Amino acid sequence: MLVSLTLHQFALIAQHELSMAEGFNVITGETGAGKSLLLDALSLCAGERADSAMIRHGAAHADIYAQFDVANNALVAEWFAEHDRALDEPDVLIRRQLSQTGRSKAWLNGTPVSLAELKSLGTLLVNIHSQHAQQALLKPQFVVQWLDAMAQTTTLATQTASSYQHYQQLKRRADEIASREALRHDRIHLLQSQLADIEPLLAVDYTDIEAEHEELSNIEALMMEASHGLHLLDNDTDEPDVMTLLGQAIKLCDNQLGVSQTFEQASEQLHLAQQQITEVTGLLSDYAEQQLPDPERLQTLDNLISLGHRLSRKHALPAVDLIEEANHWQAQLEQLENEPSSDAMAAQIEQAWQQYLLLATKLQKAREKAAPHISKQLVQQLQPLALPNARCEFVFTKRPDPSQYNAQGCHDIDLLFSANVGMPMQPLHKIASGGELSRMALVMQVLQATNADNDAAKPMLVFDEVDVGISGGTAQVVGELLRKLGQTQQLLAITHQAQVAAQAHQHILVKKHHDEQTESELVILTDSAQVDELARMSGGVTITEVTRDHARSLLTDVK
């Protein structure tokens, strides 16, 4: 429930704090006085986008504060928990600030809040019904959405729409795959050919292959070098060799072991050297005396090296880098091979279509079951509004071609209406007058509001220009309807009809002063002041005792 609304430098209002009453609050005032300013301010506190033109002329910025009582409001408490915000008090304070730069800021209980968050919270606090609701009635989609809200099938309708969208997405994907099917096959063939070409290199370490090929290509020369090295280290000829000279040095040092520690250390190192040289001579001997390698092995290496050179030229990459490139080819090939073909997707599309039909059929049955009761409620609320012969009926027409089914289902849904005896019911846009449309719009909004879960805290209802197209006794019935609605939830309405205003639990007058700068003032009317305003609304500019008496009678009739 809205407790108070404070406006600072907002449009024509310099500074004002307005306390709101429970039940039915009404706003009246002459044309141009600024009655819609309160609705604009509430819209901003509910997350609507700001306009710098709303700032009072000469002011740097405008501020709007809205205080809501949310005690025992489980939906608001749940919202705060979901958004990791503390709700320590039974009140929620929303602040919007507008600046001349076009930027706006928002706070929730003193903490900055995004417009997206504020908008989602605002739907739980305020429900604003536009004065153009009667135009919305002419759109088939509005009728369907209203029927779902009344039949409590909105969740099922959302599921049906999501299922249809999933089906459409699969169809589009299948069409895209089919359009590039030939290119996909060509790419798969190319990658398979490239991988088959490079396959021999994938089984070896190309760096090792290059080293082995280099060695085997020069094996005879290397064997001769090994023999020469062996001869220098150890030979049976009279030529001096390393092992002979090393043996002489060891003997020399051993002869001096007891004389100097240096000779002892030198002897140890020379013996180690002798062991290592012995190992080296063994290696060189084996290498020099080995058999020549198999010519087939050399041919195999030649083939691998030649393949590496050819592929390197073909792909403009060093042969060693081709291995990594082949890994990319393999990944691409697997992705393309795993991508479903248009034929493979046919089963998925059919499954999605059947799921959509299942939900659409379930939704349609729920709508058809609820429609007679809902149309009966419409008639019961319309007849007291100077439409005693009103008749309403929902008509469901199945679309002849499944290709015409859409996110709303398989049927066209029309709300048929007749206000006159003996006249056939037809769609609203064909026969309803402006006044009939406005009454229908009002009744539909009231029914939707009262159809909400009684156990849930209901948002404040705001009706803009609630009396469009009505007057006289009909206006009094509308006022009584809104007052009755105000017994279960808070609402605020702008009206030009005295009969409607007289039914309010609180009457707010917006009046304009023309001093140095035009300014609007908000006044809560009681007693004689309320009588004068109702008299003005009934009788025009000149207020007489006759119009005052009429105004008093309106207040006396309030139940």
C-alpha positions in Angstrom: 0.0 0.0 0.0 1.2 3.5 -0.9 1.6 5.5 2.4 2.9 8.8 1.0 4.2 10.4 -2.1 6.6 13.4 -1.9 7.4 15.6 -4.9 10.2 18.1 -5.0 10.6 20.4 -8.1 8.6 18.0 -10.2 6.9 19.6 -13.2 4.4 22.2 -11.9 4.8 21.1 -8.2 7.5 22.9 -6.2 7.3 20.9 -3.0 4.5 18.7 -1.6 4.0 15.6 0.5 0.8 13.7 0.0 -0.6 11.1 2.4 -2.5 8.3 0.7 -5.5 6.6 2.3 -6.5 3.0 2.2 -9.2 2.1 -0.2 -10.4 4.3 -3.1 -8.4 7.6 -3.6 -9.7 9.9 -6.4 -7.9 12.8 -8.1 -9.9 15.7 -9.7 -9.2 19.1 -11.0 -9.6 21.3 -14.0 -8.1 20.3 -17.3 -4.4 21.2 -17.3 -4.1 21.5 -13.6 -1.6 18.6 -13.5 -3.7 15.6 -12.4 -1.5 13.2 -14.3 1.6 14.3 -12.4 0.9 11.9 -9.6 0.6 9.1 -12.1 3.8 10.1 -13.7 5.6 10.2 -10.4 4.3 6.8 -9.5 5.4 5.4 -12.8 9.0 6.7 -12.2 9.0 5.0 -8.7 7.9 1.8 -10.5 10.9 1.9 -12.8 9.8 3.8 -15.8 12.3 5.9 -17.8 12.7 9.5 -16.8 12.5 12.6 -19.0 14.3 15.8 -18.0 11.3 17.8 -19.2 9.6 16.6 -15.9 11.9 18.9 -13.9 10.4 22.1 -12.8 11.6 25.1 -14.8 14.7 26.7 -13.1 15.5 23.7 -10.9 18.7 21.6 -11.3 16.9 18.4 -10.5 13.7 16.8 -9.3 13.1 14.3 -6.6 10.3 11.8 -6.0 9.8 9.8 -2.9 7.3 7.0 -2.5 6.8 5.2 0.8 5.0 1.8 0.7 3.7 -0.3 3.6 4.8 -3.9 2.8 4.0 -5.5 6.1 2.9 -9.1 5.6 3.6 -8.8 1.8 5.2 -12.2 1.1 5.9 -11.3 -2.6 7.9 -8.2 -1.7 9.8 -10.1 1.0 10.6 -12.8 -1.5 11.8 -10.2 -4.0 14.2 -8.7 -1.4 15.5 -12.1 -0.6 16.1 -13.0 -4.3 18.0 -9.7 -4.8 20.1 -10.1 -1.7 18.6 -7.0 -0.1 17.7 -6.6 3.6 14.1 -5.8 4.5 14.3 -4.9 8.2 11.3 -2.5 8.3 7.7 -2.9 7.3 8.1 0.1 4.9 9.9 0.4 1.6 11.1 3.9 0.5 11.8 4.5 -3.2 13.5 7.6 -4.4 14.0 8.8 -8.0 16.1 11.8 -8.9 16.0 13.4 -12.3 18.7 15.8 -13.6 18.9 18.3 -16.4 21.6 16.2 -18.1 18.9 13.5 -18.8 20.4 11.0 -16.4 18.4 9.7 -13.5 19.2 7.9 -10.3 17.2 5.6 -8.1 17.5 4.4 -4.5 15.7 1.7 -2.6 15.7 2.1 1.2 18.7 4.4 0.8 20.7 2.0 -1.4 21.3 2.5 -5.1 19.1 0.3 -7.3 19.0 -0.3 -11.1 16.0 0.5 -13.1 15.6 -3.1 -14.1 15.4 -4.1 -10.4 13.1 -1.2 -9.6 10.8 -2.2 -12.5 10.5 -5.8 -11.3 9.7 -4.6 -7.7 7.3 -1.9 -9.1 5.0 -4.5 -10.6 4.5 -5.9 -7.0 3.7 -2.4 -5.7 1.8 -0.5 -8.4 -0.4 -1.6 -11.3 -1.1 1.3 -13.6 -4.0 1.0 -16.1 -3.7 3.4 -19.0 -6.6 5.6 -20.2 -6.0 4.0 -23.7 -7.1 0.5 -22.4 -10.2 0.7 -24.6 -8.0 0.9 -27.7 -6.1 -2.2 -26.5 -9.4 -4.1 -26.5 -9.4 -3.9 -30.3 -6.2 -6.0 -30.4 -6.8 -9.7 -30.5 -3.6 -10.3 -28.4 -5.0 -8.2 -25.5 -8.2 -10.3 -25.4 -6.1 -13.6 -25.3 -3.8 -12.3 -22.6 -6.7 -11.1 -20.5 -8.5 -14.4 -20.9 -5.3 -16.2 -19.7 -5.0 -13.9 -16.7 -8.7 -14.5 -15.8 -8.5 -18.3 -16.4 -5.2 -18.5 -14.5 -3.5 -20.1 -17.6 -0.8 -17.5 -18.0 1.9 -20.0 -16.9 0.6 -22.6 -19.4 0.4 -19.9 -22.1 4.0 -18.9 -21.5 5.1 -22.6 -21.7 3.2 -23.0 -25.0 4.8 -19.9 -26.4 8.3 -21.0 -25.3 7.7 -24.5 -26.9 6.6 -22.9 -30.2 9.7 -20.6 -30.2 11.9 -23.7 -29.6 10.2 -25.5 -32.5 10.8 -22.4 -34.7 14.5 -22.2 -33.7 15.0 -25.8 -34.6 13.4 -25.3 -38.0 15.6 -22.3 -38.7 18.7 -24.2 -37.7 17.7 -27.1 -39.9 17.3 -24.7 -42.8 20.7 -23.1 -42.2 22.3 -26.6 -42.1 20.6 -27.6 -45.3 21.7 -24.4 -47.0 25.4 -25.1 -46.2 25.1 -28.9 -46.5 27.2 -29.1 -49.8 29.9 -26.8 -48.3 30.0 -28.9 -45.2 30.5 -32.1 -47.2 33.3 -30.5 -49.3 35.0 -29.3 -46.2 34.8 -32.8 -44.6 36.3 -34.4 -47.7 39.1 -31.8 -47.8 40.0 -32.3 -44.1 39.9 -36.1 -44.5 42.2 -35.9 -47.5 44.6 -33.6 -45.7 44.7 -35.8 -42.6 45.2 -39.0 -44.8 48.1 -37.2 -46.6 49.8 -36.3 -43.4 49.0 -39.5 -41.5 52.5 -41.1 -41.9 54.1 -38.0 -40.1 51.6 -38.2 -37.2 53.0 -41.6 -36.2 56.6 -40.4 -35.8 58.6 -37.6 -34.1 59.7 -35.7 -37.2 62.6 -34.1 -35.4 64.0 -37.5 -34.5 63.4 -38.7 -38.1 65.4 -35.8 -39.4 68.3 -36.6 -37.0 68.3 -40.3 -37.9 68.2 -39.6 -41.6 71.1 -37.2 -41.3 73.1 -39.9 -39.4 72.3 -42.8 -41.7 73.0 -40.8 -44.8 76.6 -40.3 -43.6 77.1 -43.6 -41.8 80.2 -44.8 -43.6 82.1 -41.6 -43.0 81.0 -41.6 -39.4 82.3 -45.2 -39.0 85.7 -44.2 -40.3 85.8 -41.2 -37.9 85.0 -43.6 -35.1 87.9 -45.9 -36.1 90.3 -43.0 -36.3 89.2 -41.8 -32.8 89.6 -45.3 -31.4 93.1 -45.5 -32.9 94.1 -42.2 -31.1 92.8 -43.5 -27.8 94.0 -47.1 -27.8 96.0 -49.0 -30.5 98.4 -51.9 -30.8 101.0 -50.1 -32.9 104.1 -48.3 -31.9 102.2 -45.0 -32.3 101.6 -43.3 -29.0 97.9 -43.4 -27.8 96.0 -41.8 -25.0 95.6 -45.1 -22.9 99.5 -45.7 -23.0 100.3 -42.1 -22.0 97.6 -42.1 -19.3 99.0 -45.4 -17.9 102.4 -43.8 -17.7 101.0 -40.8 -15.8 99.1 -43.0 -13.4 102.3 -44.9 -12.6 104.2 -41.7 -12.0 101.6 -40.4 -9.5 101.3 -43.8 -7.8 105.1 -43.8 -7.1 104.6 -40.6 -5.1 101.5 -41.5 -3.1 103.3 -41.4 0.3 105.2 -38.2 -0.4 102.4 -35.7 -1.4 98.6 -35.6 -1.1 98.5 -33.8 -4.4 99.8 -36.9 -6.2 97.2 -39.0 -4.4 94.4 -36.8 -5.6 95.8 -36.8 -9.1 96.0 -40.6 -9.1 92.4 -40.9 -8.2 91.3 -38.6 -11.0 93.5 -40.3 -13.6 92.1 -43.7 -12.7 88.6 -42.3 -13.3 89.7 -40.9 -16.6 91.1 -44.3 -17.5 87.7 -45.8 -16.8 85.8 -43.2 -18.9 88.2 -43.6 -21.8 87.8 -47.3 -21.6 84.0 -46.8 -22.0 84.5 -44.4 -24.9 86.8 -46.8 -26.7 84.1 -49.5 -26.3 81.4 -47.1 -27.8 83.7 -46.1 -30.7 84.7 -49.7 -31.3 81.0 -50.9 -31.5 80.2 -48.0 -33.8 83.1 -48.5 -36.1 82.5 -52.3 -36.4 78.7 -52.2 -36.8 77.0 -53.5 -39.8 75.8 -51.1 -42.4 72.0 -50.2 -41.9 69.3 -51.8 -43.8 68.8 -49.8 -47.1 65.0 -50.1 -46.6 65.2 -48.1 -43.4 67.1 -45.4 -45.2 64.5 -45.5 -47.9 61.7 -45.2 -45.4 63.4 -42.2 -43.8 63.9 -40.7 -47.3 60.2 -41.1 -48.0 59.2 -39.4 -44.7 61.6 -36.5 -45.2 60.4 -36.1 -48.8 56.8 -36.1 -47.6 57.6 -33.5 -45.0 59.2 -31.3 -47.6 56.3 -31.7 -50.0 53.6 -30.9 -47.3 55.7 -28.0 -46.0 55.7 -26.4 -49.5 52.0 -27.2 -50.0 50.8 -25.7 -46.7 53.5 -23.0 -46.4 54.4 -24.3 -43.0 57.6 -25.9 -41.5 57.1 -29.7 -41.4 57.4 -29.8 -37.6 54.5 -27.3 -37.4 52.2 -29.4 -39.6 51.7 -31.8 -36.7 50.0 -29.1 -34.6 48.0 -27.9 -37.7 46.8 -31.5 -38.2 45.4 -31.4 -34.7 43.3 -28.3 -35.7 42.1 -30.2 -38.8 41.1 -33.1 -36.7 39.1 -30.9 -34.3 37.3 -29.3 -37.3 36.6 -32.6 -38.8 35.1 -34.0 -35.6 32.9 -30.8 -35.2 31.6 -31.1 -38.8 31.0 -34.8 -38.5 29.1 -34.4 -35.2 27.0 -31.5 -36.5 23.5 -32.9 -37.1 22.4 -33.0 -40.7 19.1 -31.5 -41.8 17.8 -35.1 -42.0 19.0 -35.9 -38.5 17.3 -32.8 -37.2 13.9 -33.9 -38.6 13.3 -36.1 -35.6 14.1 -33.3 -33.2 11.8 -30.9 -35.1 9.0 -33.5 -35.0 9.5 -34.0 -31.3 9.4 -30.3 -30.6 6.2 -29.9 -32.8 4.5 -32.7 -30.9 5.5 -31.1 -27.6 4.0 -27.8 -28.8 0.8 -29.4 -29.9 0.5 -31.2 -26.5 0.8 -27.9 -24.6 -1.4 -25.9 -27.1 -4.1 -28.5 -26.8 -3.9 -28.5 -23.0 -4.0 -24.7 -23.0 -7.0 -24.6 -25.4 -9.0 -27.0 -23.2 -8.3 -24.8 -20.1 -9.3 -21.7 -22.0 -12.6 -23.2 -23.3 -13.5 -24.6 -19.9 -13.0 -21.2 -18.2 -14.4 -18.9 -21.0 -18.2 -19.3 -20.2 -17.8 -18.4 -16.6 -15.6 -15.4 -17.4 -18.0 -14.1 -20.1 -20.8 -14.5 -17.5 -18.8 -12.3 -15.1 -18.3 -9.7 -17.8 -22.0 -9.6 -18.5 -22.9 -9.3 -14.8 -20.5 -6.3 -14.4 -21.6 -4.6 -17.7 -25.4 -4.7 -17.2 -25.4 -2.3 -14.3 -23.4 0.2 -16.4 -26.4 1.2 -18.6 -26.0 -2.0 -20.7 -28.9 -4.1 -19.4 -29.0 -6.2 -22.5 -25.2 -6.8 -22.8 -24.1 -10.2 -24.0 -20.6 -11.5 -24.3 -19.1 -14.7 -25.6 -15.6 -16.1 -26.4 -15.4 -17.8 -29.7 -12.6 -20.2 -30.6 -11.8 -20.8 -34.2 -9.2 -23.4 -35.1 -6.8 -22.3 -37.8 -7.3 -24.5 -40.9 -3.6 -25.0 -41.6 -1.0 -26.1 -39.0 1.4 -23.6 -40.6 -0.8 -20.9 -39.2 -0.4 -22.0 -35.6 1.6 -19.5 -33.5 2.9 -18.9 -30.0 -0.6 -18.2 -28.7 -1.9 -21.6 -29.8 -3.9 -23.3 -32.6 -7.0 -21.1 -32.4 -8.1 -17.6 -33.1 -9.9 -16.2 -30.1 -12.5 -13.4 -30.4 -14.6 -11.7 -27.7 -18.0 -11.2 -29.2 -20.3 -8.5 -27.8 -23.9 -7.2 -28.3 -25.5 -4.4 -26.4 -28.9 -4.6 -28.0 -31.8 -7.1 -27.9 -32.2 -9.1 -31.1 -28.8 -8.1 -32.5 -26.2 -10.7 -33.2 -23.0 -10.7 -31.2 -20.0 -9.6 -33.2 -16.3 -8.8 -32.5 -15.9 -5.6 -30.4 -14.1 -3.6 -33.0 -17.0 -4.0 -35.4 -20.0 -2.9 -33.2 -18.9 -1.4 -29.9 -19.2 2.4 -29.4 -16.5 4.4 -27.6 -18.6 4.5 -24.4 -19.2 0.8 -24.6 -15.5 0.1 -25.1 -14.6 2.3 -22.2 -17.0 0.4 -19.9 -15.8 -2.9 -21.2 -12.2 -1.9 -20.6 -13.0 -0.7 -17.0 -14.9 -3.9 -16.2 -12.1 -6.1 -17.6 -9.5 -4.3 -15.6 -11.5 -4.5 -12.4 -12.2 -8.2 -12.9 -8.6 -8.9 -13.5 -7.6 -7.0 -10.4 -10.2 -8.8 -8.2 -9.3 -12.2 -9.8 -5.9 -12.1 -8.2 -5.0 -14.5 -5.4 -6.9 -13.2 -2.4 -4.2 -14.5 -0.1 -1.5 -12.5 -1.8 -0.8 -8.8 -1.1 -2.3 -6.9 -4.1 -0.5 -4.0 -5.7 -2.0 -0.5 -5.6 -4.3 -0.1 -8.7 -4.1 3.2 -10.6 -6.8 4.1 -13.2 -6.1 6.9 -15.6 -9.2 8.8 -16.8 -11.5 6.1 -15.5 -14.7 7.8 -16.6 -13.9 8.1 -20.4 -17.2 7.7 -22.3 -19.5 7.5 -19.3 -21.8 9.9 -17.5 -24.9 10.2 -15.3 -26.1 7.2 -13.5 -23.5 5.0 -15.2 -20.8 7.1 -13.6 -22.4 6.5 -10.2 -22.3 2.7 -10.8 -18.7 3.0 -11.8 -17.9 4.9 -8.6 -19.7 2.3 -6.5 -17.8 -0.4 -8.3 -14.4 1.3 -7.5 -15.4 1.9 -3.9 -16.3 -1.7 -3.5 -13.0 -2.7 -5.0 -11.3 -0.3 -2.6 -12.6 -2.4 0.3 -10.1 -5.1 -0.6 -7.2 -3.1 -2.1 -5.9 0.4 -2.5 -6.6 2.2 -5.7 -6.1 5.7 -7.2 -8.2 7.1 -10.1 -8.4 10.3 -12.1 -12.0 11.2 -12.9 -14.0 14.1 -14.3 -17.3 12.7 -13.0 -18.7 14.0 -9.7 -20.6 10.7 -9.3 -17.3 8.8 -9.4 -15.5 11.2 -7.1 -18.2 11.2 -4.5 -17.6 7.5 -3.9 -13.9 7.9 -2.9 -12.6 7.2 0.5 -10.2 10.2 -0.1 -10.6 13.0 -2.5 -7.5 14.8 -3.8 -7.9 18.1 -5.7 -5.2 19.4 -8.0 -5.4 23.1 -8.6 -3.1 25.5 -10.4 -1.9 28.9 -9.2 -0.6 31.6 -11.6 1.8 33.8 -9.6 5.4 34.6 -10.7 5.7 31.0 -11.8 2.8 28.6 -12.4 2.5 26.0 -9.7 0.1 23.1 -9.0 -1.1 22.4 -5.5 -2.5 19.1 -4.1 -5.3 19.4 -1.5 -7.1 16.7 0.3 -10.8 17.7 0.4 -13.3 17.2 3.2 -16.6 18.6 4.1 -17.6 21.9 2.4 -14.4 22.0 0.2 -15.3 18.6 -1.2 -18.9 19.7 -1.7 -17.7 22.7 -3.7 -15.4 20.6 -5.9 -18.2 18.1 -6.6 -20.5 21.0 -7.4 -17.9 22.5 -9.8 -17.7 19.1 -11.5 -21.5 18.8 -11.8 -22.5 22.4 -12.6 -19.5 24.1 -14.2 -17.7 27.3 -13.3 -20.6 29.0 -11.4 -21.4 27.2 -8.2 -24.9 27.6 -6.8 -26.7 26.3 -3.9 -28.6 24.0 -6.3 -25.3 22.4 -7.5 -24.1 22.2 -3.9 -27.3 20.4 -2.9 -26.8 18.0 -5.7 -23.2 17.4 -4.5 -24.4 16.8 -1.0 -26.9 14.3 -2.3 -24.1 12.4 -4.1 -22.2 12.2 -0.8 -25.3 11.1 1.1 -25.9 8.3 -1.4 -22.4 6.8 -0.6 -22.8 3.4 1.0 
